[in-house]
Amino acid sequence: MSSADALFRPFRIKSLELKNRIVMAPMTRAMAPAGIPGDAHAAYYRRRAEADVGLILSEGTVIDRPASRNMAGIPFFHGESALGGWKQVIDDVHAAGGKMGPQIWHTGSTKGMDGFQPDAPVESPSGLLAPGTPRGEAMSEEAIADTVAAFARAAADAKRLGFDTVEIHGAHGYLIDQFFWLGTNERSDRYGGASIRERSRFAGEVVSAIREAVGPDYPIILRVSQWKQQDYAAKLAETPELLADWLQPLVDAGVDVLHCSQRRFWEPEFPELDGEKGLNFAGWAKKLTGAATISVGSVGLSGEFLAAFGGESSTTVGIERLVERMERDEFDLIAVGRALISDPQWVTKVKANDRESLKGFDAAALGELV
């Protein structure tokens, strides 16, 4: 069994200093009554900070737009009460020696798992849930401008409250990703276009506005994915050239870290170019843009992430492959998701090579903040 030392090197980018390379991935919990996080949230995140998670990224939190969430219980990142709750969270995480950033998002026209329907009209680039599937209304340019401003306010609030960084959710078929995806962006104005570079304009404006709001030294993370919850086989960039066309303008706009979501971190992004052990999504993003990257995808799970909902357990499968990639600096950080839901001590156990006591993931853990 190889050493996991590569995971426990310090990392620094701008004002953010981390004691190791392990990130708690954002995971929707939908347990904030009226959108307000409380004592249970503070304790949930504090436990991970106490157990040496290098960087904690919060569950998705919604910006100040009328239809920005698709499930009841998803926390807001706006309004005095919700921001007061998040202040308690970050204060508790800091008291435990941790670092944390909120993930801010707008879910666009996606449907929630519990069928939650916002009162306000659902908005998206072209009024589509998926290619050929209407839902909601196409955003006006005024609505787009208001949304950009709402993202910037949320990021400014994150910095004001004391969070160490902020992550923008631009993946998985939510609003920003719906602009990227040709199948859900049929606009003929400056926010549409045949190329991925053209369809990245909205995301670039969000990033630029956030950079202006938080200043030059505050790190900005952007989560991106090829796959969508509407289509797991979707691919925005079929070649490295298209990947660069998509991501480089966003880095130029102010993104410091690209959080590259794929379903299995060990799978090569372009195997036809560098083989079955080739660079993964985060590896290619780092190579092409020079930005720091976070990889993520089924770390510590015996199968791919969807199987976890069916009760597959958290195991050590993949950790050796992860260490190998970290040792060669293919990417800079690794995000761990469901393995951390039911085992807050996952990081300390991996560091101590105590693999036998890693708790298996239990889907029942999704029903409480352990």
Secondary structure, DSSP 4 states (H G I P E B T S, - for coil): ----GGGGS-EEETTEEESSSEEEPP------GGG---HHHHHHHHHHHHTT-SEEEEEEEE-SSTT--SSTTPPBS-SHHHHHHHHHHHHHHHHTT--EEEEEE--TTPPPTT----SSPPEESSSEEETTEE-SEEPPHHHHHHHHHHHHHHHHHHHHHT-S-EEEE--BTSHHHHHH-TTT----STT--SSHHHHTHHHHHHHHHHHHHH-TTS-EEEEEES-BTTBTT--S-SSHHHHHHHHHHHHHHT--EEEEE-S-TTS-S-HHHH-TTS--HHHHHHHHH--EEEEESSTTBSS-HHHHTTTPPB-STTHHHHHHHHHTTSSSEEEE-GGGTS-TTHHHHHHTT-GGGPPPP-GGGGGS--
